[in-house]
Amino acid sequence: MAPLTGCDPFDRDAEPAPGPDPLAPLVNEALALAAAYREAAAAHPTLAGRLTPIAEAHAAHAAELARVARIALPSATATAPPGAPAADPDTALAALRERETTARQTATRACAEAPAERAALLASVTAARATHLEVLR
């Protein structure tokens, strides 16, 4: 007698396990940006008035993105930027501008690819990142 083969009546293998939420990298990026701004503000107290509100905005974006994606925020140590900020304030600002530009591009791509219910949030993040670039000039 041959073994029976056929369809699983419970269709257990029909759907693959869901992958990570596409917002997860943006959460991590926002947390890393917040940490970078905080470190630059601590290293250059004369810039703290400009940088601290941006750090807070990135932290708020990370929290909201994590809420929408239903993921836990990673620890601050897991998202800390590599190395210390530049010793020179102008160089530190240039480095933040470069990171912010990359982050704006990431958010723009994510917004274009997002379903409608997430597009407004991602558009807001993208707009904020563009505004941050203006503050860094």
C-alpha positions as a Markdown table, in Angstrom:
| # | Residue | x | y | z |
|---|---|---|---|---|
| 1 | Met | 0.0 | 0.0 | 0.0 |
| 2 | Ala | 1.4 | 3.4 | -1.0 |
| 3 | Pro | 1.5 | 6.3 | 1.5 |
| 4 | Leu | -1.2 | 8.9 | 1.1 |
| 5 | Thr | 0.0 | 12.3 | -0.2 |
| 6 | Gly | -2.0 | 15.3 | -0.9 |
| 7 | Cys | -3.1 | 18.6 | 0.4 |
| 8 | Asp | -2.8 | 19.5 | 4.1 |
| 9 | Pro | -6.4 | 20.0 | 5.2 |
| 10 | Phe | -5.2 | 22.8 | 7.5 |
| 11 | Asp | -3.2 | 24.5 | 4.7 |
| 12 | Arg | -0.3 | 25.0 | 7.2 |
| 13 | Asp | 2.4 | 25.7 | 4.6 |
| 14 | Ala | 0.3 | 27.9 | 2.3 |
| 15 | Glu | 1.3 | 31.2 | 3.8 |
| 16 | Pro | 4.9 | 32.0 | 4.6 |
| 17 | Ala | 5.7 | 33.6 | 7.9 |
| 18 | Pro | 5.5 | 37.4 | 7.7 |
| 19 | Gly | 8.8 | 39.2 | 7.4 |
| 20 | Pro | 9.9 | 42.2 | 9.4 |
| 21 | Asp | 7.8 | 45.3 | 9.1 |
| 22 | Pro | 9.2 | 47.7 | 6.5 |
| 23 | Leu | 9.0 | 50.5 | 9.1 |
| 24 | Ala | 11.6 | 48.7 | 11.3 |
| 25 | Pro | 14.6 | 50.2 | 9.5 |
| 26 | Leu | 13.1 | 53.7 | 9.8 |
| 27 | Val | 12.6 | 53.2 | 13.5 |
| 28 | Asn | 16.3 | 52.3 | 13.9 |
| 29 | Glu | 17.4 | 55.1 | 11.7 |
| 30 | Ala | 15.4 | 57.7 | 13.6 |
| 31 | Leu | 16.8 | 56.4 | 16.9 |
| 32 | Ala | 20.3 | 56.6 | 15.6 |
| 33 | Leu | 19.7 | 60.1 | 14.3 |
| 34 | Ala | 18.3 | 61.2 | 17.7 |
| 35 | Ala | 21.4 | 59.7 | 19.4 |
| 36 | Ala | 23.8 | 61.5 | 16.9 |
| 37 | Tyr | 22.1 | 64.8 | 17.5 |
| 38 | Arg | 22.2 | 64.4 | 21.3 |
| 39 | Glu | 25.9 | 63.5 | 21.1 |
| 40 | Ala | 26.7 | 66.5 | 18.9 |
| 41 | Ala | 24.7 | 68.8 | 21.2 |
| 42 | Ala | 26.7 | 67.5 | 24.2 |
| 43 | Ala | 30.0 | 67.9 | 22.4 |
| 44 | His | 29.1 | 71.4 | 21.2 |
| 45 | Pro | 26.9 | 73.2 | 23.8 |
| 46 | Thr | 26.7 | 76.2 | 21.5 |
| 47 | Leu | 24.7 | 74.1 | 19.1 |
| 48 | Ala | 22.4 | 72.5 | 21.7 |
| 49 | Gly | 19.6 | 75.0 | 21.1 |
| 50 | Arg | 19.5 | 73.9 | 17.4 |
| 51 | Leu | 20.2 | 70.2 | 17.8 |
| 52 | Thr | 18.2 | 69.2 | 20.8 |
| 53 | Pro | 14.7 | 69.9 | 19.2 |
| 54 | Ile | 15.8 | 67.8 | 16.2 |
| 55 | Ala | 16.9 | 65.0 | 18.4 |
| 56 | Glu | 13.5 | 65.1 | 20.2 |
| 57 | Ala | 11.7 | 65.1 | 16.8 |
| 58 | His | 13.6 | 62.0 | 15.7 |
| 59 | Ala | 12.9 | 60.2 | 19.0 |
| 60 | Ala | 9.2 | 61.1 | 18.6 |
| 61 | His | 9.2 | 59.8 | 15.0 |
| 62 | Ala | 10.8 | 56.5 | 16.1 |
| 63 | Ala | 8.2 | 56.1 | 18.8 |
| 64 | Glu | 5.3 | 56.7 | 16.4 |
| 65 | Leu | 6.8 | 54.5 | 13.6 |
| 66 | Ala | 7.3 | 51.7 | 16.2 |
| 67 | Arg | 3.7 | 52.1 | 17.4 |
| 68 | Val | 2.3 | 51.9 | 13.9 |
| 69 | Ala | 4.5 | 48.9 | 13.0 |
| 70 | Arg | 3.6 | 47.3 | 16.4 |
| 71 | Ile | 7.3 | 46.7 | 17.2 |
| 72 | Ala | 9.2 | 47.4 | 20.4 |
| 73 | Leu | 11.7 | 50.2 | 20.4 |
| 74 | Pro | 15.2 | 48.8 | 20.5 |
| 75 | Ser | 17.5 | 49.9 | 23.3 |
| 76 | Ala | 19.4 | 53.1 | 22.9 |
| 77 | Thr | 22.7 | 51.2 | 22.9 |
| 78 | Ala | 21.6 | 49.1 | 19.9 |
| 79 | Thr | 21.2 | 52.3 | 17.8 |
| 80 | Ala | 24.0 | 54.5 | 19.0 |
| 81 | Pro | 25.9 | 56.1 | 16.2 |
| 82 | Pro | 29.4 | 54.9 | 15.6 |
| 83 | Gly | 32.1 | 57.2 | 17.1 |
| 84 | Ala | 32.0 | 60.6 | 18.6 |
| 85 | Pro | 30.9 | 63.7 | 16.9 |
| 86 | Ala | 33.6 | 65.8 | 15.2 |
| 87 | Ala | 35.6 | 68.1 | 17.4 |
| 88 | Asp | 34.8 | 71.1 | 15.2 |
| 89 | Pro | 31.2 | 72.4 | 15.3 |
| 90 | Asp | 31.1 | 73.0 | 11.5 |
| 91 | Thr | 32.3 | 69.5 | 10.8 |
| 92 | Ala | 29.8 | 68.1 | 13.2 |
| 93 | Leu | 27.0 | 70.0 | 11.4 |
| 94 | Ala | 28.2 | 68.8 | 8.0 |
| 95 | Ala | 28.2 | 65.2 | 9.3 |
| 96 | Leu | 24.6 | 65.6 | 10.6 |
| 97 | Arg | 23.6 | 67.2 | 7.3 |
| 98 | Glu | 24.9 | 64.2 | 5.4 |
| 99 | Arg | 23.1 | 61.7 | 7.7 |
| 100 | Glu | 19.9 | 63.8 | 7.5 |
| 101 | Thr | 20.0 | 63.9 | 3.7 |
| 102 | Thr | 20.4 | 60.1 | 3.6 |
| 103 | Ala | 17.6 | 59.7 | 6.1 |
| 104 | Arg | 15.3 | 62.0 | 4.1 |
| 105 | Gln | 15.9 | 59.9 | 1.0 |
| 106 | Thr | 15.1 | 56.7 | 2.9 |
| 107 | Ala | 11.9 | 58.2 | 4.2 |
| 108 | Thr | 11.0 | 59.4 | 0.7 |
| 109 | Arg | 11.4 | 56.0 | -0.7 |
| 110 | Ala | 9.5 | 54.4 | 2.1 |
| 111 | Cys | 6.6 | 56.9 | 1.6 |
| 112 | Ala | 6.4 | 56.1 | -2.1 |
| 113 | Glu | 6.3 | 52.4 | -1.4 |
| 114 | Ala | 3.9 | 52.5 | 1.6 |
| 115 | Pro | 0.3 | 51.6 | 1.7 |
| 116 | Ala | -2.1 | 54.6 | 2.0 |
| 117 | Glu | -2.6 | 54.2 | 5.7 |
| 118 | Arg | 1.1 | 54.7 | 6.3 |
| 119 | Ala | 1.9 | 57.2 | 3.6 |
| 120 | Ala | 0.8 | 60.2 | 5.6 |
| 121 | Leu | 3.0 | 59.4 | 8.5 |
| 122 | Leu | 6.0 | 58.8 | 6.3 |
| 123 | Ala | 5.3 | 62.0 | 4.4 |
| 124 | Ser | 5.3 | 63.8 | 7.7 |
| 125 | Val | 8.7 | 62.2 | 8.6 |
| 126 | Thr | 10.1 | 63.1 | 5.2 |
| 127 | Ala | 9.0 | 66.7 | 5.5 |
| 128 | Ala | 10.4 | 67.0 | 9.0 |
| 129 | Arg | 13.8 | 65.7 | 7.8 |
| 130 | Ala | 13.8 | 68.3 | 5.0 |
| 131 | Thr | 13.1 | 70.9 | 7.6 |
| 132 | His | 16.0 | 69.6 | 9.7 |
| 133 | Leu | 18.3 | 70.1 | 6.8 |
| 134 | Glu | 17.3 | 73.8 | 6.7 |
| 135 | Val | 18.0 | 74.2 | 10.4 |
| 136 | Leu | 21.4 | 72.7 | 9.9 |
| 137 | Arg | 22.5 | 75.3 | 7.3 |
